[in-house]
Amino acid sequence: MKYIIAIIKPFKLDEVREALSDIGVQGLTITEVRGFGRQKGHAELYRGAEYTVDFLPKVRMEIAVSDELVEQVIETIEKKAYTGQVGDGKIFILSLEQAVRIRTGEKQDEAL
């Protein structure tokens, strides 16, 4: 099993979620986050005053998947979150040692 964390632009969330559902991902967790990468934020104009936005709004997706789905999930996120602009995001893949469904006690892939 793998634990996939993807940081994407907020307006791409619905498109990515629908595509992941289409390939069989049954659940994911979303958190609204703020951060920066290589773009280091940007300057904005508000009521005639310019100010710097250091942390940009992003969405953090967390998905636990079986080993068989990992490559397909990664490809789907890459394809659907892509805009070609700076700040499209990142995908991190971690090993997941164990999963347990609290309600039923199911373990490992059955718990996903």
CORNORCOR-V44976 format. One record per backbone hydrogen bond with DSSP energy under -1.0 kcal/mol. NH is the residue of the N-H (numbers start at 1). CO is the residue of the C=O. If there is no record, write none. Layout:
[[NH;CO] [NH;CO]]
This chain:
[[2;65] [3;94] [4;63] [5;92] [6;61] [7;90] [8;59] [12;9] [13;10] [16;12] [17;13] [18;14] [19;15] [20;16] [21;17] [22;18] [23;19] [24;21] [25;20] [29;62] [31;60] [33;58] [35;56] [40;37] [42;53] [44;51] [46;49] [49;46] [51;44] [53;42] [56;35] [58;33] [59;8] [60;31] [61;6] [62;29] [63;4] [65;2] [69;66] [73;69] [74;70] [75;71] [76;72] [77;73] [78;74] [79;75] [80;76] [81;77] [90;7] [92;5] [94;3] [96;1] [101;106] [105;101] [108;99] [110;107] [111;108] [112;109]]
